[in-house]
Every structure is written in C-alpha cells, then in structure tokens.
Amino acid sequence: MYQALPFGPVTLPTGPIFAMLAVFLGLETAGRFGRRLGLRTDDVWNTGLLALLAGLIVARLWNVLQFWYVYSAEPTLIVSLRPSGFSLWPGLVAAVIAAYAYMLRHALSPR
C-alpha cells in the first residue's frame, strides 16, 4: 500500500484518509440501520461524532498523563498527533460513556 498519495505539490498520507473514510462509511451505515429502527439519522451521526471526539481527546490526555515525564521535558509534544500518542482502552471507554450520556440526554433509546 502507498504510504502517501502525491498530487502535484501536495502529498496526502493514506492512513488518515482511510480512517476518515472508515468513520464516514460506518456512520452512514449506522444512520441507515438506525432509520429502520425509527431513529433520526442526525441523532446517529451526532452520537457517533461526539463519541469519536470524546474518545480521541481522552485517549490523548491519558497518554500525556501516562508519559508525563516525557511531555514535561518537551511540552510541544503534547499537541503532536503521531499514531503512538493515543491510549486505546481509555479512549474507547470514554467514547462509550459519551455516546451513552448523549443518548440519555436527548431521550434516545440506548438498546
């Protein structure tokens, strides 16, 4: 697989492009299935995007706290978005909690 796609003077990394495509296709599919269950597509998208955002933020913060000795010596690394800079399980837990809280707040059925 190509690591990057060159388009003239611009080079796009393929990893983030495929990740964004996967999120879009997953939310679109969930929206269609949700419509069959009587849910509004907007509610499904909002829940999914909120869960994604909360998961990414918590995963990054957890990693920063876990390796504080590195980040305290070089604070500019805190905003670096390299792939190894996220903690998987705390991010997933935060995403599930955020989605559940959003569904409860907006009276959606969390079946």
C-alpha positions in Angstrom: 0.0 0.0 0.0 1.2 3.5 -0.7 2.2 5.5 2.4 1.3 8.8 0.7 -0.5 9.9 -2.4 1.3 12.7 -4.3 -1.0 15.3 -6.0 1.4 17.7 -7.6 2.9 19.8 -4.8 0.6 18.3 -2.2 1.3 14.9 -0.6 -1.6 13.3 1.3 -0.9 10.5 3.8 -3.1 7.4 3.2 -3.6 6.4 6.8 -5.7 9.4 7.9 -7.6 9.4 4.6 -8.7 5.8 5.1 -9.5 6.4 8.8 -11.8 9.3 7.8 -13.4 7.2 5.1 -14.0 4.4 7.6 -15.6 6.8 10.1 -17.8 8.3 7.3 -18.9 4.8 6.0 -19.5 3.5 9.5 -21.7 6.4 10.5 -23.5 6.4 7.2 -24.3 2.7 7.6 -25.3 3.2 11.2 -27.6 6.0 10.2 -29.3 3.8 7.6 -29.8 1.0 10.1 -30.9 3.5 12.7 -33.6 4.8 10.3 -35.0 1.3 10.1 -35.3 1.3 13.9 -37.0 4.6 14.0 -34.0 6.8 14.8 -33.3 10.1 13.1 -30.1 9.9 11.0 -28.9 13.2 12.6 -29.1 11.7 16.1 -27.0 8.7 15.0 -24.4 11.0 13.4 -24.3 13.3 16.3 -23.9 10.5 18.8 -21.1 8.9 16.7 -19.2 12.1 16.1 -19.4 13.1 19.8 -18.2 9.6 20.8 -15.3 9.9 18.4 -14.3 13.3 19.6 -14.5 12.4 23.3 -12.6 9.2 22.7 -9.8 10.9 20.8 -9.5 13.7 23.5 -9.4 11.2 26.4 -7.1 8.8 24.6 -4.6 11.7 24.0 -4.9 13.1 27.5 -4.4 9.7 29.1 -1.3 9.1 27.0 0.1 12.5 28.1 -0.6 11.8 31.7 0.9 8.3 31.4 4.1 9.6 29.9 4.2 12.9 31.7 8.0 12.7 32.3 8.5 12.9 28.5 5.9 15.7 27.9 7.1 17.8 30.9 10.6 17.8 29.4 9.2 18.7 25.9 5.8 20.4 26.2 5.4 21.0 22.4 5.0 17.2 22.0 1.6 17.4 23.8 0.0 18.7 20.6 1.9 16.2 18.4 -0.6 13.8 16.7 1.7 10.9 16.0 -0.1 7.5 15.9 1.6 6.1 19.0 0.3 9.1 21.1 -3.1 7.7 22.0 -4.2 5.2 24.6 -6.7 2.7 23.2 -8.8 1.5 26.1 -9.3 4.8 27.9 -10.4 6.3 24.6 -12.9 3.5 23.9 -14.3 3.7 27.4 -14.7 7.5 27.1 -16.4 7.1 23.7 -18.9 4.6 25.1 -19.7 6.8 28.1 -20.0 9.9 25.9 -22.4 8.2 23.5 -24.5 6.8 26.3 -24.7 10.2 28.1 -25.7 11.8 24.8 -28.4 9.3 24.2 -29.8 9.7 27.7 -29.7 13.5 27.5 -31.6 13.5 24.2 -34.0 10.8 25.2 -32.7 8.3 22.6 -33.2 4.6 23.3 -29.7 3.1 24.2 -30.7 -0.5 23.3 
